[in-house]
Amino acid sequence: MKYFHIDNNPSAKKMKIELTKIREDFKMSESDCGSARVQVAQLTTKIKHLSSSLHKKDKHSRKGLFAMVQKWKKLLKYLRRTDWDSYCLFLSKLSLRDNPDYKF
């Protein structure tokens, strides 16, 4: 049983499992996998994972991380503008904070 424990999996496999859990938590309907809520939750998970394992001289990964952060900001801005209640609930679930003075 210890051999098949989730901690013994490679990081890519752990990430795939975690993204599946996130998708299940934030989907609105049974077939939902591309709504703004799901995309922001998945990008948040990917950004946290990539930023924790990023090296100083890894320019290509840093560029990809920057692109992910920009997409994440745009989706958060859209979610905030369209559905405020869902946005507040979403921030509390992901333990993020809202900065009203910051302009996306």
N, C-alpha and C positions, 0 to 999 in steps of 0.2 A: 504494500500500500504506500509506503514512503517513496517508492520509485516513481509512482504515477502522480505524486502530489503536484499541485500547480506551481509550487516554488521551484521545482526541478525543471520546468519547461524553459525553453529559450525566451528571450525578451519579446521577440516577434509573436510567438504563440500567446504569451501573456497579454500582449497588446490586443490581439485579435479577440481573445476571450473578454477582456475588459470593454472593448468597443461593442461587442454583442450585448453585454449587460447594460451598457449605457443606452443603446438603441431600444432595448426592451423597456427601460425606465421612462424614457422621454417620448415615446411614440404616442400619437393621438389616436390612431386607429390601428387595426391589425396589419394593414399593408403599408403603413407609413414608415418610410426610411429616408426621406429626403426633405422633410419640412425644416424650417429654420431652427426650430428647437432642437431637433436631432442633430443637425449639422453643427450647431454651436457646441452642443455637449460633446460631440465626437472631436471637434477641433480643440476644445479645451483639454481633453484627455491627451490628444496627440502632442499638443504644445507642451504640456507638463512633462510628458515622457521625453520628448526631444530636448527640451531645455535642461533637463537634469543630466543628460548623457552627452551634452555638446562639449567638444574640445575647443580650445582657444584658437587654433589655426585651421579649423575646419570651415572654410569659407563657403563651400557649396551647401552644406547642411544649414549654415547660418542664413544663407539666402532663401532656402526653402522654408525655414522657420519664420523669417520675416514675411514671406508671402502668406503663410498660414495665419500669422497674426493680423495682417491686413484684411484678409477674408473674414476672420473671426470678428474684427471690429465692425465691418460692414454689416454682417449678419446680426450682431448685437444691436446696432443702430436701427436696423429694420425692425427687429423684434420689439425694441423699446417704443418705436414710433407707432406700430400697428396694434399691439396688444399689451398694455401696461400691466394688467393683473398677472398675465402669464409670465411676463418679464420679471416681475418681482418674485414670484414663486420660483421661477427658474434660477434666479440669482441666489436665493436661499438654499436651494437644493445643491447647487454646485459650490457653495460657500464663496461666492464672489461678492464684490461690493460695487455699488453704483456711485459714480462721481458726477453729480449734476453740473458742476462747473466745467468739467472737461468736455470739449466739443469734439465728437468723433470725427 
